[in-house]
Each structure stands twice: as C-alpha cells, then as structure tokens.
Amino acid sequence: MPFRIRVTLIVLAALAGAILLLPLVWPVPPLENVAPARDVAPADAVWIDAGPLDLYARIDGPSEPSTDAASAADGPGVAFLHGFGSNLVSFTALQDALSERATTVAWDRPGFGLSERVLDWSGTNPYGPDAQVEHVLTALDAAGIERAV
C-alpha cells in the first residue's frame, strides 16, 4: 500500500476515534434556566406519585354516565403505553376519541416527556422492567381503572 494512502487512513482513523471518544471524556455542564416540568405542563395535568419520581399523566373519561349495555363503568378502561422516544402526546387524538366511552389514562414513562428524571434512588431501579410494571399498576389505580385494555 502506498505511503500516502496509509498516512491518510491513519489520520482518518484518528479523527474517527476522536469524534467517537470526545463525548465520553468531555464534561457536560448542567442545564441552567430550565423550567420545571410542572410549570410547563397543561393546567389539567395529573401527577402520579411513583416512588422516587412523579409521572406526568392525562386521565380522561366520559363526562356523563353511559346508558348503553356496555357502559363505561362496566367495561374495561384503556391504558396507553408509549414506546421509546415518544410520550403521552402521541395518543391525544385516540385518547380523546376513546374517552367518550371509557376511562383512559396515558402517562410519560420515566425519562420521557414531562415525567421526572431521577439519577439517585434507593431500592428498585425506576427505569427497570420491574418498575415499569409498577408504573402501569400505579397509573391504573390513579385513574380508578380495575380492568384495562
């Protein structure tokens, strides 16, 4: 291999390595002047106490009792769980439509949307799979839903 190509490859490899490693060693300053989530949340926001953190939620349901055979009180409620990189806003239109017939609850999972992000906790990891199950049960309890889809 010619000398120039070898030197070029070494320089490119060094640059690629620096680009990949620099974010790991460069200190990131803490954010300043960031409004707390409760200050930017809508007025009808619901905050669910989930142990070391609070989950931002939206709970909605029928405004008048249903007279149908499948009334909202007798039927299951609806729980919306968002995926990675999303939040409860992605369910707004669907939640509005379904809340005419059933009690619905959507919440931001820890680390997403307006839910709290904790770095120090004791006990169960609030970001782990076991805690996610607890968050679902806590959200259902907060909405008064006994059975959910």
C-alpha positions in Angstrom: 0.0 0.0 0.0 1.4 3.4 -0.9 2.7 5.6 1.9 0.2 8.4 1.2 -2.8 6.1 1.4 -1.5 4.6 4.6 -1.0 8.0 6.2 -4.4 9.2 5.1 -6.1 6.1 6.6 -4.2 6.6 9.9 -5.3 10.3 10.0 -8.9 9.3 9.2 -8.9 6.6 11.9 -7.5 9.0 14.4 -10.2 11.6 13.6 -13.0 9.0 13.8 -11.6 7.8 17.1 -11.5 11.3 18.5 -15.1 12.0 17.3 -16.3 8.8 19.0 -14.3 9.2 22.3 -14.6 13.0 22.8 -18.2 13.0 24.1 -17.2 10.4 26.7 -14.4 12.4 28.2 -15.6 16.0 27.7 -17.6 17.1 30.8 -21.1 18.3 30.1 -22.2 21.3 32.1 -25.6 21.0 33.9 -28.5 22.7 32.3 -29.4 26.1 33.7 -32.5 28.2 33.4 -34.7 25.2 32.6 -38.3 25.5 33.8 -39.6 22.7 36.0 -42.0 20.2 34.2 -44.9 21.3 36.5 -44.5 24.9 35.2 -44.8 23.9 31.5 -47.5 21.2 31.9 -51.1 22.0 30.9 -53.5 23.1 33.6 -55.3 19.8 33.6 -52.1 17.8 34.1 -52.2 14.9 36.6 -49.1 13.9 38.5 -48.9 10.3 39.7 -46.6 9.6 42.6 -44.5 6.6 41.5 -42.0 6.2 44.4 -38.8 8.2 43.7 -40.4 10.1 40.8 -43.6 11.7 39.6 -45.2 10.6 36.3 -46.9 13.2 34.2 -50.3 11.7 33.1 -53.5 12.6 31.3 -56.7 10.9 32.7 -59.9 11.3 30.8 -63.3 9.6 30.7 -66.9 10.0 29.8 -68.5 13.2 31.2 -71.9 11.6 31.6 -72.7 8.1 32.7 -73.5 5.8 29.7 -76.9 4.1 29.3 -75.5 1.5 26.9 -75.4 -2.2 27.7 -71.7 -1.8 27.6 -71.4 1.2 29.9 -68.1 2.8 30.6 -68.3 1.8 34.3 -68.8 -1.8 33.5 -66.3 -2.1 30.6 -62.5 -2.0 30.8 -60.6 1.2 30.9 -57.9 2.0 28.4 -54.2 2.4 29.2 -51.8 3.9 26.7 -48.1 2.9 27.0 -45.8 4.7 24.6 -42.6 3.3 23.1 -39.1 4.5 23.1 -38.6 8.1 22.1 -42.3 9.1 22.5 -44.6 10.4 25.1 -48.3 10.6 26.0 -48.9 13.3 23.4 -48.7 10.7 20.7 -52.1 9.3 22.0 -54.0 12.6 22.3 -56.4 12.1 19.3 -57.0 8.4 20.1 -57.4 9.1 23.8 -59.9 11.9 23.1 -62.0 9.6 20.9 -62.0 6.6 23.3 -62.6 8.7 26.4 -66.2 9.3 25.3 -66.9 5.6 26.1 -64.3 4.5 28.7 -61.9 5.9 31.3 -58.5 6.4 29.7 -55.0 7.0 31.1 -51.8 7.9 29.3 -48.6 8.8 31.0 -45.0 9.6 30.2 -42.7 6.8 31.2 -39.7 7.8 33.3 -37.1 9.7 31.3 -39.6 10.7 28.6 -41.9 13.7 28.2 -42.6 15.7 31.4 -42.1 12.8 33.9 -39.3 13.3 36.3 -35.8 12.0 35.6 -34.0 10.8 38.7 -30.4 10.0 38.9 -30.2 8.8 42.6 -32.7 6.4 44.0 -32.8 3.7 46.7 -34.5 0.3 46.1 -35.8 -0.7 42.7 -34.4 1.0 39.6 -37.3 3.3 38.4 -36.1 2.7 34.8 -36.0 -1.2 35.0 -38.6 -3.7 33.8 -40.0 -4.4 37.3 -40.6 -0.7 37.9 -42.4 -0.4 34.6 -45.0 -2.9 35.8 -45.4 -1.0 39.0 -45.9 2.3 37.0 -48.7 0.6 34.9 -50.5 -0.5 38.1 -50.0 2.9 39.8 -51.4 4.7 36.7 -54.4 2.4 36.6 -55.0 3.0 40.3 -54.7 6.7 39.9 -57.4 6.6 37.1 -59.6 4.3 39.1 -59.4 1.6 36.4 -59.8 -2.0 37.7 -59.6 -3.8 34.3 -57.7 -2.3 31.3 -57.0 -2.8 27.6 
